[in-house]
Amino acid sequence: MRSLQLFLLLVSVTLFAVELERGHAYSGPLKLTAKSLGVGLGLPNGWHAELPPSGGMQLRREGSAIRMDIHAQEFEPHDAMEYLSLPVQFRSTLMLFPEKRITQLSATKYRRGFSVSGGKESALLYIVLGPQRRAAVLTGVAPAEELTVMRNSMLSIANTITFTQIRPPAEMAGSLRKKIAGGHYIYYESVDVHNEKREVWLCSDGEFVLKGVRAVASNTSMISMTSKGRWHVKQEELVLQFVDGSQKSIRLHQVDNALFFGEQRTYPMKNRVCR
């Protein structure tokens, strides 16, 4: 019976393909894609979806207290296991705490139950892995009387998740270069057992200025440093080529249009050094 229900869901949601726009609500059955997340999914009958002004997709069931979110991440399989082993914040109002065991449903799907702060609801998380370290995280919260309905709905939705076509590496690198050129960014670099602040100015002409502090004398004092050179983007990496011939690579990626240097989100600042 469950296989028949899943088949009917897949048939119904593949009749349409709609690109989500922020600020608009959509009702199932519908096949949805969200380029900002890089994912698509099947929205069942009786469910509604929308993209708020920021963040991932929010799903709700008509006449129900179930709340469900989906957002994009960059994961290797071991990252998924680690993510499911830590507390998670839901919509900035609830903390979810892992319980029971992680279930690996397939090579690309993981699931775990979570308790909810306050104790009146329960939560469930799915992680669906995609190509090139991409992943979709599906999080659901429901009162006890609707937990079975949420569990069945999440399984059906998770089984319809797909990943939108990714841009070729050259096009991706060009887009990232255009985004960061002329920017001034702050990030932190892990050195030994502490983090050191770095500021980088990425000039539009391909030159850069890197400033920071470095610990010396057994980490008891700090000295400032300034380096220069040329920069470029290679696939998803920012490459800093210093004047002495050495180079440094920093992984770049975007999540919901937010820019990350490695695992740290960074924000563009005013650039008073160069254009």
Rosetta silent file (secondary structure, phi, psi, omega in degrees, C-alpha in Angstrom):
SEQUENCE: MRSLQLFLLLVSVTLFAVELERGHAYSGPLKLTAKSLGVGLGLPNGWHAELPPSGGMQLRREGSAIRMDIHAQEFEPHDAMEYLSLPVQFRSTLMLFPEKRITQLSATKYRRGFSVSGGKESALLYIVLGPQRRAAVLTGVAPAEELTVMRNSMLSIANTITFTQIRPPAEMAGSLRKKIAGGHYIYYESVDVHNEKREVWLCSDGEFVLKGVRAVASNTSMISMTSKGRWHVKQEELVLQFVDGSQKSIRLHQVDNALFFGEQRTYPMKNRVCR
SCORE:     score description
SCORE:     0.000 S_00000001
   1 L     0.000  -44.044  179.414    0.000    0.000    0.000 S_00000001
   2 H   -62.475  -39.407  178.822    2.812    2.421    0.887 S_00000001
   3 H   -63.342  -38.851  178.537    4.539    1.676   -2.438 S_00000001
   4 H   -65.721  -41.771  178.977    1.285    2.424   -4.279 S_00000001
   5 H   -62.616  -43.179  178.903    0.858    5.712   -2.396 S_00000001
   6 H   -63.613  -40.698  178.932    4.438    6.732   -3.207 S_00000001
   7 H   -62.074  -44.080  179.859    3.918    5.824   -6.875 S_00000001
   8 H   -64.777  -36.401  177.049    0.739    7.922   -7.051 S_00000001
   9 H   -63.828  -45.576 -179.780    2.554   10.823   -5.411 S_00000001
  10 H   -62.110  -39.676  179.380    5.407   10.618   -7.897 S_00000001
  11 H   -64.871  -44.206 -175.172    2.972   10.499  -10.822 S_00000001
  12 H   -67.879  -40.160 -174.837    0.974   13.471   -9.586 S_00000001
  13 H   -80.980  -15.181  178.374    3.913   15.772   -8.829 S_00000001
  14 L   -86.401   -1.224  177.214    5.729   15.097  -12.101 S_00000001
  15 L   -72.508  -22.619 -176.448    2.811   16.532  -14.088 S_00000001
  16 L  -132.464  155.660  173.823    4.028   20.054  -13.280 S_00000001
  17 L  -141.504  111.965 -173.895    7.369   21.765  -12.687 S_00000001
  18 E  -122.375  133.295  175.131    7.244   25.164  -11.011 S_00000001
  19 E   -87.310  124.009 -179.264   10.135   27.412   -9.989 S_00000001
  20 L   -69.919  140.209  172.053    9.564   28.910   -6.544 S_00000001
  21 L  -117.012  140.478 -178.894    9.691   32.664   -6.153 S_00000001
  22 E   -64.508  139.359  178.669   10.255   34.259   -2.770 S_00000001
  23 L    89.675   -2.508  179.307    7.138   35.712   -1.200 S_00000001
  24 L  -113.182  145.242  177.908    4.721   33.416   -3.098 S_00000001
  25 E  -103.482  144.860 -177.468    2.836   30.412   -1.689 S_00000001
  26 E  -129.862  144.748 -177.755    2.346   27.165   -3.661 S_00000001
  27 E  -119.597  141.594  179.573   -0.082   24.294   -3.095 S_00000001
  28 L   -84.671  166.981    6.344    0.334   20.608   -3.944 S_00000001
  29 L   -79.265  134.261 -174.669    0.261   18.316   -5.725 S_00000001
  30 E  -159.304  145.682  170.965    3.115   20.028   -7.509 S_00000001
  31 E   -96.142  119.595 -175.755    6.684   19.476   -8.627 S_00000001
  32 E  -113.339  146.024  170.110    8.734   22.377   -7.269 S_00000001
  33 E  -128.877  145.967  178.291   12.262   23.566   -7.961 S_00000001
  34 E  -132.194  101.009 -176.959   14.183   26.200   -6.038 S_00000001
  35 L   -62.801  -32.666 -179.772   17.298   27.419   -7.821 S_00000001
  36 L   -64.928  -25.520  176.894   18.427   29.345   -4.750 S_00000001
  37 L   -98.085  -22.418 -177.457   18.588   26.017   -2.889 S_00000001
  38 L    78.200   20.639 -177.894   19.628   23.891   -5.839 S_00000001
  39 E  -132.957  160.702  171.527   16.931   21.309   -5.115 S_00000001
  40 E  -131.783  157.268  179.420   13.562   20.146   -6.381 S_00000001
  41 E  -156.749  163.929  175.640   10.875   18.124   -4.624 S_00000001
  42 E   -95.867  121.242  179.345    7.369   16.760   -4.923 S_00000001
  43 E   -94.299  116.623 -175.435    4.810   18.666   -2.853 S_00000001
  44 L   -70.205  165.599  175.318    1.935   16.325   -1.890 S_00000001
  45 L   -61.637  136.972 -179.237   -1.744   17.182   -2.040 S_00000001
  46 L    87.509   -1.993  178.773   -2.846   19.230    0.967 S_00000001
  47 E  -108.103  151.344  179.448    0.626   20.682    1.523 S_00000001
  48 E  -126.582  147.577 -178.385    1.756   24.271    0.936 S_00000001
  49 E  -136.180  149.339  173.592    5.271   25.627    0.311 S_00000001
  50 E  -156.659  157.369  172.905    6.918   29.013    0.208 S_00000001
  51 E  -105.656  112.001  177.265   10.329   30.658    0.219 S_00000001
  52 L   -66.908  173.530 -178.387   10.466   33.380    2.895 S_00000001
  53 L   -53.489  -27.580  175.703   12.526   36.548    2.252 S_00000001
  54 L  -146.144  158.735  177.674   15.613   34.685    3.464 S_00000001
  55 L    91.398 -166.395 -174.285   16.528   31.113    4.302 S_00000001
  56 L   -87.702 -169.990 -177.779   15.239   27.804    3.021 S_00000001
  57 E   -81.192  140.377  177.087   11.850   26.492    1.925 S_00000001
  58 E  -113.448  133.351 -178.975    9.031   26.192    4.462 S_00000001
  59 E  -120.457  143.809  175.484    6.323   23.533    4.141 S_00000001
  60 E  -144.489  152.161  179.827    3.055   23.206    6.040 S_00000001
  61 E  -102.468  134.365 -177.033    0.107   20.848    5.923 S_00000001
  62 L   -60.537  130.310  179.376   -3.386   22.269    5.640 S_00000001
  63 L    69.073   23.126 -174.541   -5.282   22.107    8.941 S_00000001
  64 L  -132.707  156.603  176.069   -2.254   20.725   10.740 S_00000001
  65 L   -92.628    3.172  179.542    0.322   21.886   13.311 S_00000001
  66 L   -68.567  132.931  172.994    3.155   20.167   11.403 S_00000001
  67 E  -121.799  138.907 -176.052    5.958   22.513   10.323 S_00000001
  68 E  -140.879  138.366  177.923    8.628   21.446    7.900 S_00000001
  69 E  -126.407  152.830  170.643   11.720   23.176    6.450 S_00000001
  70 E  -136.216  130.657  177.015   14.215   22.265    3.760 S_00000001
  71 E  -138.404  164.547 -176.100   17.566   23.968    3.279 S_00000001
  72 E   -96.442  147.309  175.820   20.756   23.289    1.351 S_00000001
  73 E  -139.950  168.815  169.893   24.108   22.230    2.784 S_00000001
  74 E  -112.863  115.441 -172.270   27.491   21.047    1.532 S_00000001
  75 L  -136.355  140.914  156.680   28.107   17.577    2.947 S_00000001
  76 L   -94.104  165.940  179.245   30.252   14.530    2.579 S_00000001
  77 H   -53.677  -40.092 -178.830   28.690   11.364    4.085 S_00000001
  78 H   -69.741  -26.895  176.158   30.665   11.786    7.325 S_00000001
  79 H   -66.915  -37.324  179.047   29.428   15.400    7.562 S_00000001
  80 H   -63.187  -43.324  179.257   25.843   14.134    7.486 S_00000001
  81 H   -63.017  -41.095  179.493   26.516   11.768   10.382 S_00000001
  82 H   -66.507  -41.984 -179.724   28.130   14.579   12.385 S_00000001
  83 H   -59.805  -42.116 -178.371   25.255   16.975   11.643 S_00000001
  84 L   -75.269   -5.778 -179.849   22.715   14.439   12.906 S_00000001
  85 L   -98.494   -0.481 -175.245   24.729   13.962   16.101 S_00000001
  86 L  -119.890  156.145  174.288   24.463   17.599   17.251 S_00000001
  87 L   -61.026  150.273 -177.109   21.618   19.836   18.492 S_00000001
  88 E  -130.007  139.682  175.575   19.864   21.818   15.739 S_00000001
  89 E   -93.327  135.939 -177.870   18.039   25.130   15.880 S_00000001
  90 E  -116.280  116.450  177.401   14.659   25.247   14.141 S_00000001
  91 L    51.276   32.124  174.836   13.323   28.583   12.850 S_00000001
  92 L    63.180    9.086 -177.493   15.261   30.492   15.536 S_00000001
  93 L  -123.513  -24.379 -176.177   12.705   29.517   18.179 S_00000001
  94 E  -124.299  145.141  171.157   13.220   25.833   18.996 S_00000001
  95 E  -106.977  132.564  179.881   16.216   23.702   19.862 S_00000001
  96 E  -109.268  135.252 -175.878   16.169   20.099   18.664 S_00000001
  97 E  -121.215  129.236 -175.625   18.226   17.447   20.454 S_00000001
  98 E   -63.783  141.783  174.924   19.211   14.113   18.859 S_00000001
  99 E  -145.423  168.717 -176.499   17.743   10.919   20.262 S_00000001
 100 E    59.246 -157.753 -175.646   17.519    7.279   19.241 S_00000001
 101 E  -112.360  154.672  173.825   19.904    6.087   16.492 S_00000001
 102 E   -73.139  131.338  177.681   20.823    7.424   13.070 S_00000001
 103 E  -108.761  123.431  174.846   19.176    5.347   10.337 S_00000001
 104 E   -94.506  107.150 -176.119   20.886    5.091    6.954 S_00000001
 105 L   -78.025  -29.808  178.406   18.038    4.442    4.534 S_00000001
 106 L  -160.594 -172.571  179.240   20.295    4.246    1.457 S_00000001
 107 L   -66.267  -18.269 -175.423   23.694    5.393    0.255 S_00000001
 108 L  -123.543    2.096 -176.509   22.346    8.954    0.028 S_00000001
 109 E  -127.280  131.311  178.352   19.609    9.173    2.694 S_00000001
 110 E  -129.465  151.357 -178.728   19.940    9.455    6.479 S_00000001
 111 E  -145.689  145.525  173.837   17.286    9.943    9.176 S_00000001
 112 E  -153.843  144.774  174.783   17.191   10.580   12.909 S_00000001
 113 E   -84.233  148.753  179.763   14.571   11.474   15.514 S_00000001
 114 E  -132.943  147.428  170.040   15.026   14.554   17.706 S_00000001
 115 E   -90.346  158.322 -176.084   13.384   15.790   20.901 S_00000001
 116 E  -114.492  137.203  177.500   12.139   19.378   21.045 S_00000001
 117 L   -55.861  133.295 -175.452   12.882   21.898   23.785 S_00000001
 118 L   103.691  -29.886  172.263    9.777   22.152   25.950 S_00000001
 119 L    79.320    4.228 -177.768    8.906   18.484   25.469 S_00000001
 120 L   -94.407   -9.447 -178.411    5.478   18.931   23.861 S_00000001
 121 E  -133.637  169.320  174.739    6.550   18.092   20.301 S_00000001
 122 E  -127.778  161.076 -177.614    8.883   15.742   18.443 S_00000001
 123 E  -134.801  157.943  178.653   11.109   16.302   15.442 S_00000001
 124 E  -140.831  137.561  178.821   12.565   14.290   12.581 S_00000001
 125 E  -122.429  135.564  170.900   15.484   15.124   10.286 S_00000001
 126 E  -116.679  142.276  169.200   16.327   13.708    6.870 S_00000001
 127 E  -122.658  125.770  178.013   19.549   14.366    4.981 S_00000001
 128 E  -115.234  117.427 -178.436   19.605   13.599    1.251 S_00000001
 129 E   -85.432  141.483  178.642   23.047   13.690   -0.355 S_00000001
 130 L  -124.489 -166.514 -178.375   23.484   14.900   -3.927 S_00000001
 131 L   -75.489  157.251  175.218   26.353   15.421   -6.405 S_00000001
 132 L    51.360   50.223  175.149   29.444   17.553   -5.751 S_00000001
 133 L    65.139   13.883  179.029   29.073   17.639   -1.949 S_00000001
 134 E   -85.956  152.173  179.685   25.550   19.041   -2.165 S_00000001
 135 E  -154.181  155.397  173.853   22.840   17.962    0.242 S_00000001
 136 E  -116.628  132.654  177.914   19.283   18.784    1.262 S_00000001
 137 E  -110.128  118.711 -179.505   18.288   18.830    4.946 S_00000001
 138 E  -108.473  119.301 -176.315   14.591   18.205    5.624 S_00000001
 139 E  -120.966  130.496  178.954   13.460   19.058    9.162 S_00000001
 140 E  -128.694  141.832  177.966    9.967   18.451   10.550 S_00000001
 141 E  -129.632  133.505 -176.945    8.370   19.320   13.911 S_00000001
 142 E  -151.758  152.319  171.183    4.959   18.024   15.021 S_00000001
 143 E   -68.287  163.082 -173.528    2.857   17.400   18.142 S_00000001
 144 H   -56.419  -38.791 -176.179    2.667   13.801   19.328 S_00000001
 145 H   -70.844  -13.251 -179.869   -0.745   13.132   17.766 S_00000001
 146 H  -114.337   10.039 -175.984    0.540   14.053   14.286 S_00000001
 147 H   -63.379  -41.452 -179.681    3.938   12.394   14.465 S_00000001
 148 H   -64.896  -42.120  177.627    2.938    9.380   12.330 S_00000001
 149 H   -61.225  -44.297  179.745    1.441   11.633    9.638 S_00000001
 150 H   -63.891  -42.883 -178.956    4.607   13.750    9.600 S_00000001
 151 H   -59.832  -44.783  179.574    6.859   10.679    9.431 S_00000001
 152 H   -66.911  -40.598 -179.698    4.999    9.276    6.411 S_00000001
 153 H   -66.285  -41.448 -179.434    4.885   12.645    4.651 S_00000001
 154 H   -65.116  -39.297  177.548    8.585   13.293    5.196 S_00000001
 155 H   -62.157  -43.584  179.238    9.519    9.890    3.782 S_00000001
 156 H   -63.306  -44.660 -179.348    7.422   10.569    0.674 S_00000001
 157 H   -66.770  -44.007 -179.941    8.888   14.052    0.208 S_00000001
 158 H   -58.623  -36.029 -179.269   12.468   12.887    0.861 S_00000001
 159 L   -73.346  -11.511  177.984   12.074   10.238   -1.841 S_00000001
 160 L  -101.286   -5.263 -175.913   11.141   12.921   -4.407 S_00000001
 161 L   -66.026  129.683  174.710   14.066   15.279   -3.674 S_00000001
 162 E  -128.046  169.847 -179.623   16.265   15.950   -6.685 S_00000001
 163 E  -117.725  130.370 -176.998   19.117   18.347   -7.315 S_00000001
 164 L   -67.111  158.098 -176.459   18.940   20.977  -10.029 S_00000001
 165 L   -61.264  131.841 -179.269   21.499   20.991  -12.810 S_00000001
 166 L   -90.624  153.675 -179.712   24.755   22.520  -11.702 S_00000001
 167 L   -75.049  150.377  175.282   26.739   24.983  -13.758 S_00000001
 168 L   -58.747  151.862 -177.805   29.958   23.845  -15.446 S_00000001
 169 H   -51.870  -41.722 -178.038   33.118   24.570  -13.382 S_00000001
 170 H   -64.487  -42.735  179.327   34.242   27.394  -15.696 S_00000001
 171 H   -67.434  -39.535  179.083   30.873   29.131  -15.488 S_00000001
 172 H   -62.870  -44.660  179.481   30.730   28.589  -11.732 S_00000001
 173 H   -62.740  -40.304  179.287   34.207   30.077  -11.261 S_00000001
 174 H   -63.579  -38.881  179.205   33.276   33.072  -13.403 S_00000001
 175 H   -67.133  -42.527  178.753   30.167   33.695  -11.322 S_00000001
 176 H   -66.092  -39.914  179.191   32.085   33.481   -8.049 S_00000001
 177 H   -62.598  -42.678  179.669   34.816   35.787   -9.325 S_00000001
 178 H   -62.780  -36.065 -177.830   32.251   38.364  -10.383 S_00000001
 179 H   -68.394  -38.946 -172.703   30.595   38.144   -6.957 S_00000001
 180 H   -98.352  -13.700 -177.263   33.763   38.734   -4.904 S_00000001
 181 L   -60.615  132.842 -179.802   35.760   41.074   -7.191 S_00000001
 182 L    81.865    6.308 -176.726   36.287   44.460   -5.575 S_00000001
 183 L   -93.588  160.255  175.292   35.232   43.134   -2.167 S_00000001
 184 E  -122.782  120.399 -172.497   36.723   43.476    1.280 S_00000001
 185 E  -128.168  148.519  173.611   36.214   40.401    3.473 S_00000001
 186 E  -114.462  133.947  174.400   37.023   39.319    7.028 S_00000001
 187 E  -148.202  173.695 -177.988   37.570   35.672    7.920 S_00000001
 188 E  -123.639  139.332 -177.863   39.435   33.611   10.524 S_00000001
 189 E  -114.668  130.016 -179.481   42.169   31.086    9.928 S_00000001
 190 E   -79.977  119.726  179.166   42.815   28.210   12.305 S_00000001
 191 E  -128.578  119.737 -175.527   46.501   28.124   13.336 S_00000001
 192 L    57.355 -114.777 -175.552   47.620   25.575   15.922 S_00000001
 193 L  -111.934   13.378 -178.405   44.971   25.765   18.650 S_00000001
 194 E  -139.555  166.642  179.176   43.577   29.257   18.027 S_00000001
 195 E  -102.689  137.496  178.371   41.941   31.340   15.293 S_00000001
 196 E  -114.488  134.730 -178.055   43.684   34.301   13.705 S_00000001
 197 E   -74.172  138.655  176.123   41.794   37.170   12.079 S_00000001
 198 E  -130.494  142.684  170.444   42.413   37.907    8.404 S_00000001
 199 E  -123.212  132.928 -179.862   41.247   40.767    6.184 S_00000001
 200 E  -130.582  134.157  174.285   41.514   40.498    2.432 S_00000001
 201 E  -108.440  119.037 -176.816   40.884   43.110   -0.247 S_00000001
 202 E  -104.805   96.235 -175.596   40.224   41.515   -3.650 S_00000001
 203 L   -70.924  146.789 -177.772   40.865   44.202   -6.250 S_00000001
 204 L   -63.979  -23.674 -179.944   38.978   44.019   -9.545 S_00000001
 205 L   -83.158    4.368  176.895   42.259   44.096  -11.481 S_00000001
 206 L    97.986   -2.423  176.336   43.317   40.762   -9.938 S_00000001
 207 E   -92.566  158.529  176.985   45.575   42.082   -7.161 S_00000001
 208 E  -138.503  159.115  171.621   44.934   41.506   -3.459 S_00000001
 209 E  -127.650  127.428 -178.606   46.023   42.833   -0.074 S_00000001
 210 E  -120.276  123.847  177.699   45.935   40.473    2.915 S_00000001
 211 E  -122.812  150.788  178.550   46.274   41.725    6.489 S_00000001
 212 E  -174.740 -172.968  177.103   46.179   39.846    9.746 S_00000001
 213 E  -124.125  151.527 -179.074   47.830   39.054   13.038 S_00000001
 214 E  -134.522  136.844  179.395   50.086   36.166   13.891 S_00000001
 215 E   -77.927  137.680  176.825   50.944   34.680   17.285 S_00000001
 216 E  -135.228  173.223  176.957   54.623   34.584   18.250 S_00000001
 217 L    51.516   59.010  178.051   56.683   33.763   21.325 S_00000001
 218 L    56.951   39.196  176.049   54.672   30.701   22.321 S_00000001
 219 L    65.939   20.009 -179.590   51.391   32.487   21.576 S_00000001
 220 L   -93.616  -13.060  178.066   52.040   35.173   24.232 S_00000001
 221 E  -145.645  164.484 -176.215   52.185   38.113   21.783 S_00000001
 222 E  -127.093  144.825  173.471   50.867   39.037   18.355 S_00000001
 223 E  -124.191  148.356  178.043   52.403   40.780   15.347 S_00000001
 224 E   -86.955  155.832  179.970   50.577   42.295   12.394 S_00000001
 225 E  -143.659  150.314  176.708   51.372   41.233    8.834 S_00000001
 226 E  -136.633  130.467  179.790   50.555   42.480    5.367 S_00000001
 227 E  -130.450  153.988  178.499   50.948   40.487    2.157 S_00000001
 228 E  -134.524  166.119  178.422   50.220   41.253   -1.479 S_00000001
 229 E   165.945 -153.132 -179.987   49.918   39.355   -4.727 S_00000001
 230 E  -123.831  150.884 -177.430   47.400   38.309   -7.329 S_00000001
 231 E  -127.710  154.117  171.855   44.196   36.322   -6.955 S_00000001
 232 E  -154.651  167.819  178.446   41.944   34.215   -9.136 S_00000001
 233 E  -110.962  127.842  177.213   39.120   31.724   -8.759 S_00000001
 234 E  -119.634  110.562 -174.129   39.613   28.117   -9.826 S_00000001
 235 L    54.624 -108.060 -179.021   36.360   26.166   -9.797 S_00000001
 236 L  -114.654   32.208 -179.829   35.195   26.717   -6.191 S_00000001
 237 E  -127.774  137.193  169.545   38.474   27.949   -4.704 S_00000001
 238 E   -87.884  119.970 -177.559   39.903   31.415   -4.133 S_00000001
 239 E  -108.183  119.999  176.622   43.610   31.167   -4.959 S_00000001
 240 E  -102.303  115.186  179.864   45.958   33.809   -3.501 S_00000001
 241 E  -102.246  108.183 -174.856   49.311   33.890   -5.325 S_00000001
 242 E   -79.478  161.291 -176.247   51.825   35.787   -3.168 S_00000001
 243 L   -66.639  -22.563  179.246   54.728   37.827   -4.554 S_00000001
 244 L   -83.352    2.301  177.959   57.229   35.356   -3.060 S_00000001
 245 L    97.235  -13.714  177.573   55.765   32.569   -5.223 S_00000001
 246 L   -78.952  165.901  179.275   53.795   30.815   -2.484 S_00000001
 247 E  -146.799  158.819  179.102   50.040   30.455   -2.661 S_00000001
 248 E  -132.800  140.653  177.765   47.008   29.831   -0.468 S_00000001
 249 E  -118.164  136.432  178.638   43.649   28.321   -1.457 S_00000001
 250 E  -125.744  124.498 -179.981   40.341   29.034    0.289 S_00000001
 251 E   -71.571  131.548  178.407   37.229   27.032   -0.587 S_00000001
 252 E  -110.351  141.082  168.821   34.292   29.210   -1.650 S_00000001
 253 E  -157.994  160.726 -179.600   30.648   28.241   -1.668 S_00000001
 254 E  -119.204  139.834  174.028   27.235   29.818   -1.497 S_00000001
 255 E  -130.684  115.564 -177.208   24.214   28.726    0.543 S_00000001
 256 L    52.242   42.289  178.306   20.982   30.643   -0.145 S_00000001
 257 L    71.870    1.905  174.246   23.134   33.396   -1.712 S_00000001
 258 E   -85.680  138.688 -176.605   25.268   33.677    1.456 S_00000001
 259 E   -95.948  134.073  179.425   29.028   33.511    0.778 S_00000001
 260 E  -120.816  134.248  166.946   31.273   31.179    2.793 S_00000001
 261 E   -98.535  107.256 -172.720   35.067   31.125    3.065 S_00000001
 262 L    65.404 -124.126  178.699   35.597   27.501    4.037 S_00000001
 263 L   -99.605    4.727 -175.471   32.961   26.845    6.716 S_00000001
 264 E  -103.777  128.623  174.229   32.686   30.490    7.786 S_00000001
 265 E   -72.463  139.053  179.677   30.029   32.832    6.477 S_00000001
 266 E  -131.766  157.784 -176.905   31.509   36.171    5.439 S_00000001
 267 L  -126.829  139.530  176.863   30.038   39.503    4.441 S_00000001
 268 L   -67.998  139.328  178.529   31.375   42.112    1.963 S_00000001
 269 E  -118.950  169.927  178.776   32.598   45.313    3.608 S_00000001
 270 L   -61.941  133.347 -178.628   33.466   48.732    2.238 S_00000001
 271 L  -105.020  104.295  179.315   36.646   48.579    0.189 S_00000001
 272 L  -103.235    9.268 -178.942   38.737   51.704    0.715 S_00000001
 273 L   -99.104  -42.117 -178.562   41.947   50.107   -0.543 S_00000001
 274 L  -158.082  171.058  176.896   41.136   49.388   -4.178 S_00000001
 275 L   -91.524    0.000    0.000   38.278   48.923   -6.621 S_00000001
